[in-house]
Amino acid sequence: MRISDEALIFQDRVTSILEAHLSNVSYRLNEVMKVLTIITLIFMPPTLVAGLYGMNVHLPGVAALITPRRSGGSPAGSQP
């Protein structure tokens, strides 16, 4: 009877230590996720803007900024 009581006490202690360890690991994981979220929030808007302006399509308002004005003549690229 005494050995089984000691075994139960030992099991409770091991379970408590395991729960404390898992809690510590969970806390560290949350801290890492917080840092990664902040990094994502910093780099996501410039990446989105660069991706939109880097596409080979016409976006509203972009043509006026990057297309040079031509003064008559033939369209670009159609030289005889």
Helices and strands as residue ranges (DSSP letters): H 2-54, H 63-66
